[in-house]
Amino acid sequence: MHRRLFSLLALTAIIVVFFAVNMLASMALRSMSADLTRDRLYTLPVGARNIARGVEEPIRVRVYFSKTLFADQPGAIALQRRVEDTLRQFVAASGGKIELEVIDPEPFSEEEDQAIAAGLSGRPVGAGGEKVYFGLVATNSTDGREVIPWMGAIEPRLLNYELARLIYVLNNPVKPKIAVISGLPIDGAEMDPMTGRPQRPWLIMNELRGQYDVQVLKPGVSSIPEDIGVLLVVFPKSFSAETWYAIDQFIMRGGRAVFTLDSQCQSYVPPEAMANQMALYTADRSANLGPIGKAWKIDLAPQVVAGDQQNAIMVDAPGQDARQVSYVVYLLLKGDLLSKDDAVTTALQLVTVQAGGVIEQQADSPLAMDVLASTGPESMRIAVEKVSFPDPMALIRDFVPSGQPLPIAVRVRGEAPSAFASGPPSVNIPADQHLASSTGPINVIILSDSDMLYDRAWAQEMNLGGMTLGYQKFADNGSLLLNAVENLSGNSDLMSIRASASYFRPFTRVDEMRKTAEKESLAEEQRLQDELRAAEQRINEIQRTRTDGQAMTLTLEQKSELERARNQQIEARKKLRQVQLDLNREIHNLGTLLRVINIALVPAVVALFAISLGVYRVSRRGADRRRVREAEVKAS
């Protein structure tokens, strides 16, 4: 009886101690963690810690999270926990200069009024008009305020960057100045020439304004202000000689610049397209470095775009076939195609390119050119006219890999000559301060595609009831440009943590299988078309030899030839379907194997380990008992 009571009390004590230890650990060890992910997704990067340590005046961060209403949504609770844990790491790194407060804005409460006044976006739930909130408001000791209306709109891998950027901006209220000259409506327009509606600024301009004092210059400017640190030149089409001279002299006197060029700009609307829609396809839609490219002997290769079948984006095939094919001029650059030796690209994961050009350097160029991004070796220079009226199938059929990568983004450096060696191009420009060469080594970054900055190339808008909540970024195009500007302006901490890791794990094996099958099916289709053309030619030859005046009547020979051609077509289509079936079967088998590994094999291994451990412990206890008995026998 006493032994049973003692066992019951011991079991009760163990349970109490277990829960007590867990409660104490959750409170006392809250800031302690072990990040076992491959890309250290839950560890504050060095650049973020540096920004937090650099906070001079107190920064107060309020996180509004509807804990009660989110109680049945574990995904939202997990995200809130990660946001809070990350912010606490910032607080710890700042030595207390950053203050964190988590608020639950219950419906119709004063806290909800505060959230609304701060500009947070509430999502309606229930029939009583309640709204859930998950946003952030940060303020500094002056009047600085930064707001994230909905935290769920932030790409998970960019959480560290977004929070670090917010703290950096509040700690550095005086923003560096940059200038933008653009041949595209990157800063919006009063009217879109194609829709007749106002055009809002591109997302990249909002990103730039979040960190910089952005001054937009007209393409006709004849000088660049002296206080501009970095100049962004977007699609410099039809720039005047005076504007080119202003850009040239800005660089000659030590200014840093980023150029985005294009061989076939999809987002450019030619002026003549207003009266003639065909101009969208036939007009010249390219922009290069103009006179500067001639002086530096670095520019876009004329009238070609970069194609890469191995890294192409999949698009729907034209016609009635419900399949996808590679569009070899729309590219996904990742891995080794993004330089790991340059700070601008070393942390990027994925960059999209839409019919970008090819940057080339002449052998006698006076400058050094470092490649930041390129296509893979399975690449080809494709004539612009072949993508004016796009036919993905034809591009694949005519694709002949060169075996050489094609530069998409480069850094140019060194002592540079002026593009205007004889002086200003106009008598209206003073010549007394003209520079015939750079005052020191220049530092310029060139991108061969301007379309990569357009919203749909790298981000998807998130809407709720007609209200924009934010953007879901699926590529690092914006990060590439912001990194370039930050690098040239000297801000290394923010650049080092942008897109620091990726949650995206592509099924590269599946992509390779699909592309292989695509080549096989298109080769089979080409063989079919050749056979059909040969059969039609034979029929026409027989028809021309007719002398009986019955041209519309088929002879037995013609009927036989036509029947053979039709049989060939049917047989080839069967083979095409078989190729696609084999591809789907191989992909399905791979998926089944992965499911078996995840669902059955891993638990089986864990169970086997547990059973083995149990057997080992039982056998060890048995051996211990035997040794005790043997010792007792010897002692007796």
PyMOL commands that set and color helices and strands:
alter all, ss='L'
color gray80, all
select helices_A, chain A and resi 2-28+46-53+74-93+110-117+151-153+156-171+203-211+241-252+271-274+279-282+290-296+335-337+385-388+392-397+451-453+455-457+477-489+492-497+508-544+556-635
alter helices_A, ss='H'
color red, helices_A
select strands_A, chain A and resi 59-65+98-103+123-125+130-132+134-139+145-148+177-182+213-217+230-234+256-260+298-300+304-308+312-316+324-334+350-354+359-361+368-374+379-383+407-414+442-447+459-464+467-473
alter strands_A, ss='S'
color yellow, strands_A
deselect
rebuild
show_as cartoon
